[in-house]
Amino acid sequence: MRSYNPILCALITLAGSASSLAQAAPQSNTLEAPIEADAAQAAKPACQAYAQYVTRAEAVLHETEPCDTVSPELGGLRAELAAQGIGVYGSFSPNFRYDVLGHNQSSQLYNGQDPTWRQSTTLGMTYDLTRLGWGGKAQFTAALAWESGDYKSSNPNFLTMSIFAINQRFFDDRLELQYGYYPLIRQYYGMVLGGNSSAAALGPSSVIPVELGLSLFTPSPALTVAVWDKSRTWYNRASVARSASPNQFQYDLDQNPTGFKLKVDGSNPLVVDELGYKVESAPGQKSTWVRVGGIYNTSHYTDYRNGGQTSDNYGGYGAVTLQLTQPDGASPRGLYGDVKFDYAPQDRNLYAKDFQITAFYIGPFDSRPRDMASIGYTKSYFSKDVHDLIESSGGDAERTSTALSLSYAARMTRGIYWVNGLTYQQGPAFSPAQPNALLFQTGLNFAF
């Protein structure tokens, strides 16, 4: 999916890593080059030489290539750093959301119930370790993440190391190793390709692989091994890592504010494995990505059925992302479909299962080949065990949450996207139950 990363990058940073906005805008930043092969591109501008220093620490999506950023040369800084084997990147994403049906409440229960602001900023650098004699196209990445906003219950405020890892590739890139600290969700699943619409109000904890322990905000010490077949279409990717805390995001951040701790109380090892088939868009070839994954976590979770704690947690997912049309017969432009199914046992997880269906169109107009429009539907099922506990104690709780989202990501100029979306949501909060919401979401993404 690298060919339309620019739009998708805007989405993940805009939405605090999970929202319906992630369905309509680019998320990394490589959509632009494949779509227009104009004379300037044919001449291969100097900034293309810096693409080799784009971080490889994120497997699903990739950071914006320098030619597609606000400042490809950064006043000459990129050239000076590239001469030393160093690359730099950054992004800034302010966003706002509000339930326009006016369900304001003094004690806010979901994203956007009151006017909600948030910003996400990342800064990172890479270094070419082959200059020191390392093999396997070795690359080191270090990055910082800063997020802040006025509703912290589902999206905490933090400043932390987000990546400190080495990536190596061997045997014509058919074997990939990555080790160090990094958010595990960025290695799997494809969270922002047809993202979970319910997360617009419920927040990223409603994404089941995140609920099961794949780290999102703070990095995990991890080892990932990916193996591809000779055709470079079939792959298996597996990781051993420290789980994100079963006590949710804020506990992780409080216990490990720098991101460098190897051990966090209550966070035990987990294993994740994904088997997939992936083909990129090319002349006469549409993009296809099919994957299934399983997660096993040895951390202890609350046992909602029997009391006490469980000895482990587990779950799985399946997803298909297909390019359905290719108007020019060569590029990522066209209509896509994305379908996801997720499962987790309801005796130890609030979100027990969900399914998501999204259609998105890259380049919906000839005059706007780098925009993206999307419509998505998600139905999330809350744990019956948790629901019954709440109601047996006199409270009220939802059984399901259903969301329908529309969104559009517009490329304003090189390196800048403006994303707008509407999400109609039944069950915007689990407990106490709240009236249906209509969330307006808007945000900008600047890539440097």
C-alpha positions as CSV (number, residue, x, y, z in Angstrom):
1,M,0.0,0.0,0.0
2,R,3.0,2.2,-0.1
3,S,1.8,3.9,-3.3
4,Y,-0.9,5.9,-1.5
5,N,0.8,6.4,1.8
6,P,0.7,10.2,1.7
7,I,-3.0,10.4,2.1
8,L,-3.1,7.6,4.7
9,C,-0.4,9.3,6.9
10,A,-2.5,12.3,7.2
11,L,-5.2,10.2,8.6
12,I,-3.5,8.2,11.3
13,T,-1.8,11.3,12.8
14,L,-4.9,13.4,12.4
15,A,-7.1,10.9,14.3
16,G,-4.7,10.1,17.1
17,S,-4.1,6.8,15.4
18,A,-7.7,5.6,15.2
19,S,-10.7,7.4,13.8
20,S,-13.1,7.5,10.9
21,L,-10.8,10.2,9.4
22,A,-8.4,7.4,8.8
23,Q,-10.7,6.2,6.2
24,A,-10.6,9.3,4.0
25,A,-7.2,10.7,3.9
26,P,-3.7,9.6,3.1
27,Q,-1.7,8.3,5.9
28,S,1.8,8.1,5.0
29,N,3.0,10.1,2.2
30,T,3.9,8.4,-1.1
31,L,0.8,8.7,-3.1
32,E,2.0,11.5,-5.2
33,A,4.9,10.2,-7.3
34,P,3.2,7.2,-8.9
35,I,0.2,9.1,-10.0
36,E,1.8,11.8,-12.0
37,A,4.8,11.1,-14.1
38,D,5.4,14.7,-15.3
39,A,8.6,16.1,-16.7
40,A,9.9,17.2,-13.4
41,Q,9.6,13.7,-12.0
42,A,11.2,12.3,-15.2
43,A,14.2,14.5,-14.5
44,K,14.5,12.9,-11.1
45,P,14.8,16.0,-8.8
46,A,17.7,16.0,-6.3
47,C,15.2,15.3,-3.4
48,Q,14.6,11.8,-4.8
49,A,18.1,10.8,-3.6
50,Y,16.9,11.3,0.0
51,A,14.2,8.6,-0.3
52,Q,16.7,5.9,0.6
53,Y,16.7,7.5,4.1
54,V,13.0,7.2,4.7
55,T,12.5,5.1,7.8
56,R,11.7,1.4,7.4
57,A,10.6,1.0,11.0
58,E,6.9,0.9,10.1
59,A,5.8,-2.1,8.0
60,V,2.2,-1.2,7.0
61,L,2.6,2.4,6.0
62,H,5.6,4.6,5.4
63,E,6.6,8.2,6.1
64,T,6.3,10.8,3.4
65,E,9.2,10.8,1.0
66,P,11.1,14.1,1.1
67,C,10.0,15.2,-2.4
68,D,6.4,15.1,-1.2
69,T,6.9,17.2,2.0
70,V,6.4,20.9,2.6
71,S,10.2,21.5,2.1
72,P,12.0,18.8,0.1
73,E,15.4,20.3,0.8
74,L,14.8,21.9,4.2
75,G,17.0,24.8,3.2
76,G,19.9,22.5,2.2
77,L,19.8,20.6,5.5
78,R,18.7,17.3,3.9
79,A,21.6,17.3,1.5
80,E,24.1,18.0,4.2
81,L,22.7,15.2,6.4
82,A,22.3,12.7,3.5
83,A,26.0,13.1,2.8
84,Q,26.6,11.7,6.3
85,G,24.0,8.9,5.8
86,I,21.3,10.6,7.9
87,G,17.7,11.3,7.0
88,V,15.2,13.4,9.0
89,Y,11.4,13.6,9.0
90,G,8.5,15.2,10.9
91,S,4.8,15.9,11.0
92,F,2.4,18.1,12.7
93,S,-1.4,17.3,12.9
94,P,-3.9,19.6,14.7
95,N,-7.5,18.4,14.7
96,F,-10.9,19.1,16.2
97,R,-14.1,17.1,16.6
98,Y,-17.5,17.8,18.0
99,D,-20.9,16.1,18.3
100,V,-23.0,18.7,16.4
101,L,-26.2,17.2,17.9
102,G,-25.2,19.2,21.0
103,H,-24.9,16.4,23.7
104,N,-22.4,18.4,25.8
105,Q,-21.8,17.2,29.3
106,S,-19.8,18.5,32.2
107,S,-18.1,15.1,32.6
108,Q,-17.2,14.2,29.0
109,L,-17.8,10.5,28.1
110,Y,-16.6,10.2,24.5
111,N,-14.4,11.9,22.0
112,G,-16.2,15.0,20.7
113,Q,-19.1,15.0,23.1
114,D,-17.8,18.5,24.1
115,P,-15.6,20.4,21.6
116,T,-12.4,18.4,21.5
117,W,-9.0,19.6,20.3
118,R,-5.9,17.5,19.8
119,Q,-2.5,17.7,18.1
120,S,0.1,15.1,17.2
121,T,3.7,15.9,16.4
122,T,6.5,13.6,15.4
123,L,10.2,14.1,14.8
124,G,12.5,11.4,13.6
125,M,15.9,10.6,12.1
126,T,17.4,7.6,10.4
127,Y,21.0,6.5,9.9
128,D,22.5,4.2,7.3
129,L,24.3,1.6,9.4
130,T,26.0,0.1,6.3
131,R,28.5,3.0,6.6
132,L,29.7,1.3,9.8
133,G,30.0,-2.1,8.1
134,W,26.6,-3.5,9.1
135,G,25.0,-6.0,6.6
136,G,21.5,-6.4,5.5
137,K,20.9,-2.8,4.4
138,A,20.8,-2.0,8.0
139,Q,19.0,1.2,9.0
140,F,18.6,2.8,12.5
141,T,15.6,4.9,13.3
142,A,15.0,7.2,16.4
143,A,11.8,9.2,16.8
144,L,9.9,11.3,19.3
145,A,6.1,11.6,19.6
146,W,4.2,14.4,21.3
147,E,0.4,14.4,21.6
148,S,-1.8,16.7,23.6
149,G,-5.5,17.5,23.8
150,D,-8.3,18.5,26.1
151,Y,-9.9,15.0,26.4
152,K,-7.4,12.6,27.9
153,S,-9.6,9.6,28.8
154,S,-9.1,7.7,25.5
155,N,-6.2,9.7,24.1
156,P,-3.6,10.5,26.7
157,N,-1.2,13.5,26.6
158,F,2.4,12.5,26.3
159,L,5.9,13.2,25.1
160,T,8.0,10.1,24.6
161,M,10.4,8.2,22.5
162,S,8.3,6.4,19.9
163,I,10.9,4.5,17.9
164,F,14.5,3.3,18.7
165,A,15.1,0.4,16.4
166,I,17.2,-1.3,13.7
167,N,15.8,-2.7,10.5
168,Q,17.8,-5.2,8.4
169,R,16.9,-7.0,5.1
170,F,18.6,-10.0,3.6
171,F,18.4,-12.3,0.6
172,D,17.1,-9.8,-1.9
173,D,14.7,-8.4,0.8
174,R,13.0,-11.7,1.4
175,L,14.1,-11.8,5.0
176,E,13.5,-8.8,7.2
177,L,14.5,-8.4,10.8
178,Q,13.6,-5.5,13.1
179,Y,14.5,-5.1,16.8
180,G,14.5,-2.4,19.4
181,Y,11.5,-0.3,20.6
182,Y,8.6,0.5,18.3
183,P,4.7,0.6,18.3
184,L,3.7,-3.0,17.4
185,I,0.4,-2.0,15.7
186,R,2.4,-0.3,12.9
187,Q,3.8,-3.7,11.9
188,Y,0.4,-5.4,11.5
189,Y,-3.3,-5.3,10.6
190,G,-3.6,-2.0,8.6
191,M,-5.5,0.0,11.2
192,V,-6.0,3.1,9.1
193,L,-6.9,1.3,5.8
194,G,-10.6,1.4,6.2
195,G,-10.3,2.3,9.9
196,N,-12.7,1.5,12.7
197,S,-15.5,4.1,12.4
198,S,-16.6,3.5,16.0
199,A,-13.2,4.7,17.2
200,A,-14.3,8.2,16.3
201,A,-16.1,8.4,19.6
202,L,-14.9,5.3,21.5
203,G,-11.2,6.0,20.9
204,P,-8.3,3.7,19.9
205,S,-8.9,1.2,22.7
206,S,-11.9,0.0,20.7
207,V,-9.5,-1.4,18.0
208,I,-9.3,-5.1,19.1
209,P,-5.6,-5.7,18.2
210,V,-4.7,-2.7,20.4
211,E,-7.1,-4.0,23.2
212,L,-5.2,-7.3,23.0
213,G,-1.9,-5.6,23.7
214,L,-0.3,-4.4,20.5
215,S,1.4,-1.1,21.6
216,L,0.1,2.1,20.1
217,F,1.3,5.2,21.9
218,T,4.3,3.9,23.8
219,P,6.7,1.6,22.1
220,S,7.4,-2.0,23.0
221,P,10.8,-3.7,23.1
222,A,10.3,-6.2,20.3
223,L,11.8,-8.5,17.8
224,T,10.0,-8.9,14.4
225,V,10.9,-11.4,11.7
226,A,9.2,-11.3,8.2
227,V,9.8,-13.8,5.5
228,W,8.6,-13.5,1.9
229,D,8.4,-16.1,-0.9
230,K,10.3,-15.9,-4.1
231,S,7.5,-14.0,-5.8
232,R,7.5,-11.4,-3.1
233,T,3.7,-11.7,-2.7
234,W,3.2,-14.2,0.1
235,Y,4.6,-13.4,3.5
236,N,4.7,-14.3,7.2
237,R,5.4,-11.7,9.8
238,A,5.9,-12.6,13.5
239,S,6.9,-10.7,16.6
240,V,7.8,-11.4,20.2
241,A,7.3,-8.2,22.3
242,R,6.3,-6.8,25.6
243,S,2.6,-6.3,25.8
244,A,1.0,-2.8,26.2
245,S,-0.3,-2.6,29.7
246,P,-3.7,-4.3,30.5
247,N,-4.3,-1.2,32.7
248,Q,-4.6,1.0,29.5
249,F,-2.7,3.7,27.9
250,Q,-2.1,6.2,30.8
251,Y,-0.7,3.5,33.1
252,D,1.9,2.6,30.4
253,L,2.9,6.2,30.1
254,D,3.0,6.8,33.8
255,Q,5.2,3.7,34.4
256,N,7.4,4.3,31.3
257,P,7.4,8.0,30.5
258,T,10.6,7.9,28.4
259,G,9.6,4.7,26.5
260,F,12.9,3.0,27.2
261,K,11.9,0.6,30.1
262,L,12.2,-3.0,29.3
263,K,9.6,-4.1,31.9
264,V,6.4,-2.4,32.9
265,D,4.4,-3.9,35.8
266,G,1.7,-6.2,34.5
267,S,2.9,-6.1,30.9
268,N,4.1,-9.6,30.0
269,P,5.4,-11.1,26.7
270,L,3.1,-11.5,23.7
271,V,3.4,-13.2,20.4
272,V,1.7,-12.0,17.2
273,D,1.8,-13.7,13.8
274,E,0.3,-12.5,10.5
275,L,0.1,-14.5,7.2
276,G,-0.6,-12.5,4.1
277,Y,-0.7,-12.0,0.4
278,K,0.2,-8.5,-0.9
279,V,0.6,-7.1,-4.4
280,E,1.2,-3.4,-5.0
281,S,-0.4,-1.3,-7.8
282,A,1.5,-1.4,-11.0
283,P,0.8,-1.0,-14.8
284,G,-1.9,-3.6,-15.5
285,Q,-2.0,-4.7,-11.9
286,K,-4.4,-3.7,-9.1
287,S,-3.4,-3.6,-5.5
288,T,-4.4,-6.6,-3.3
289,W,-3.7,-7.2,0.4
290,V,-5.2,-10.2,2.2
291,R,-4.1,-11.1,5.8
292,V,-5.0,-13.1,8.8
293,G,-3.4,-12.7,12.2
294,G,-3.4,-14.1,15.7
295,I,-2.3,-12.6,19.0
296,Y,-1.4,-14.4,22.2
297,N,-0.7,-12.4,25.3
298,T,0.6,-13.8,28.6
299,S,-0.4,-10.7,30.6
300,H,-3.2,-11.1,33.2
301,Y,-6.5,-9.4,32.4
302,T,-9.6,-8.8,34.6
303,D,-11.9,-11.9,34.5
304,Y,-15.3,-10.4,34.1
305,R,-17.1,-13.7,34.3
306,N,-15.5,-15.4,37.3
307,G,-13.8,-12.6,39.1
308,G,-10.0,-12.2,39.7
309,Q,-7.7,-12.3,36.8
310,T,-7.1,-14.4,33.7
311,S,-3.8,-16.1,33.0
312,D,-3.6,-14.7,29.4
313,N,-5.5,-13.0,26.6
314,Y,-5.8,-13.8,22.9
315,G,-7.7,-13.0,19.7
316,G,-7.4,-12.7,16.0
317,Y,-8.3,-10.8,12.9
318,G,-8.8,-11.2,9.1
319,A,-8.7,-8.4,6.6
320,V,-8.9,-7.8,2.8
321,T,-8.0,-4.6,1.0
322,L,-8.6,-4.7,-2.8
323,Q,-8.2,-2.1,-5.5
324,L,-11.4,-2.6,-7.5
325,T,-10.8,-0.1,-10.4
326,Q,-7.7,1.4,-12.0
327,P,-8.9,4.1,-14.4
328,D,-5.4,4.8,-15.9
329,G,-4.4,1.1,-15.9
330,A,-1.1,1.9,-14.1
331,S,-1.4,3.7,-10.7
332,P,-3.0,3.5,-7.3
333,R,-5.8,5.7,-8.4
334,G,-9.2,4.1,-8.2
335,L,-11.9,2.6,-6.0
336,Y,-10.9,0.3,-3.1
337,G,-12.8,-2.0,-0.8
338,D,-11.6,-2.9,2.7
339,V,-13.3,-5.5,5.0
340,K,-12.1,-6.5,8.5
341,F,-13.2,-8.9,11.2
342,D,-11.9,-9.0,14.7
343,Y,-12.4,-11.3,17.7
344,A,-11.5,-11.3,21.4
345,P,-13.0,-13.4,24.2
346,Q,-15.7,-11.5,26.1
347,D,-14.8,-12.8,29.5
348,R,-11.7,-10.6,29.5
349,N,-12.2,-7.9,26.9
350,L,-14.7,-5.1,26.7
351,Y,-14.7,-5.2,22.9
352,A,-15.5,-8.8,22.0
353,K,-15.8,-8.6,18.2
354,D,-16.5,-6.3,15.3
355,F,-16.7,-6.0,11.5
356,Q,-15.8,-3.1,9.3
357,I,-16.6,-2.4,5.7
358,T,-15.1,0.6,3.9
359,A,-15.0,1.9,0.3
360,F,-12.5,4.6,-0.5
361,Y,-11.5,6.3,-3.7
362,I,-8.0,7.6,-4.4
363,G,-8.0,10.4,-6.9
364,P,-11.8,10.8,-7.1
365,F,-11.5,13.6,-9.7
366,D,-9.1,14.0,-12.6
367,S,-8.3,17.4,-11.3
368,R,-7.7,16.0,-7.8
369,P,-5.6,12.8,-8.3
370,R,-4.1,13.0,-4.8
371,D,-7.3,13.3,-2.8
372,M,-9.2,10.5,-1.1
373,A,-12.9,10.1,-0.4
374,S,-14.3,7.3,1.8
375,I,-17.5,5.8,3.3
376,G,-17.2,3.3,6.1
377,Y,-19.5,1.2,8.4
378,T,-18.4,-0.5,11.6
379,K,-20.4,-2.6,14.1
380,S,-18.7,-3.3,17.4
381,Y,-20.0,-5.8,20.0
382,F,-19.4,-5.1,23.7
383,S,-18.8,-8.0,26.1
384,K,-22.0,-9.5,27.4
385,D,-20.1,-10.3,30.6
386,V,-19.2,-6.7,31.2
387,H,-22.6,-5.5,30.1
388,D,-24.4,-7.8,32.6
389,L,-22.0,-6.7,35.4
390,I,-22.9,-3.1,34.8
391,E,-26.7,-3.7,34.7
392,S,-26.7,-6.0,37.7
393,S,-25.3,-3.2,39.7
394,G,-28.0,-0.8,38.6
395,G,-26.2,0.9,35.7
396,D,-27.0,1.0,32.1
397,A,-24.7,0.0,29.2
398,E,-24.7,-0.5,25.5
399,R,-24.6,-4.0,23.9
400,T,-23.3,-2.7,20.5
401,S,-21.9,0.4,18.9
402,T,-22.7,1.1,15.2
403,A,-21.0,3.9,13.2
404,L,-21.3,5.2,9.6
405,S,-18.6,7.6,8.5
406,L,-18.0,9.8,5.5
407,S,-14.8,11.6,5.0
408,Y,-12.6,13.5,2.4
409,A,-8.9,14.2,2.4
410,A,-7.9,17.1,0.2
411,R,-4.3,17.8,-0.8
412,M,-3.9,21.5,-0.3
413,T,-0.4,21.8,-1.5
414,R,2.8,19.7,-1.4
415,G,3.1,18.1,2.1
416,I,-0.3,19.5,3.4
417,Y,-3.6,17.6,3.6
418,W,-6.9,18.9,5.0
419,V,-9.2,16.1,6.2
420,N,-12.9,16.5,7.0
421,G,-15.4,13.8,8.2
422,L,-18.8,13.1,9.6
423,T,-19.6,10.0,11.7
424,Y,-23.1,9.1,12.8
425,Q,-22.8,6.8,15.8
426,Q,-25.2,4.7,17.8
427,G,-23.5,3.9,21.2
428,P,-20.8,6.6,21.3
429,A,-20.0,5.4,24.9
430,F,-20.3,2.0,26.6
431,S,-21.6,3.1,30.0
432,P,-23.6,5.0,30.9
433,A,-25.4,4.7,27.5
434,Q,-25.6,8.0,25.6
435,P,-27.8,9.4,22.8
436,N,-26.7,8.8,19.2
437,A,-24.0,11.2,18.1
438,L,-23.1,13.0,14.9
439,L,-19.4,13.8,15.1
440,F,-17.9,16.4,12.8
441,Q,-14.1,16.0,12.5
442,T,-11.6,18.2,10.8
443,G,-7.8,18.4,10.8
444,L,-4.7,19.3,9.0
445,N,-1.6,17.2,8.4
446,F,1.8,18.8,7.6
447,A,4.7,16.6,6.5
448,F,8.3,17.9,6.7
